[in-house]
């Protein structure tokens, strides 16, 4: 099943997708910041090694992909005059 293009979505679905994507992106950024902060705290206290930072760093591309999705959705919303 192919994902629908943004130009083919009705206004209500596009607004819902925008809101959901922004919420997920915000939650992901918050979790990554918390995870990185806690890992750095534990590293400096000698409880962990630097290798644990691989997890938040490996998840960073998801933030960029989600950010690009938000930009594309906002671009479509602006072209429809909804934003």
Secondary structure by P-SEA (a helix, b strand, c coil): ccccccccccaaaaaaaaaaaaaaaaaaaaaaaaaaaaaaaaaaacccccccaaaaaaaaaaaaaaaaaaaaaaaaaaaaccc
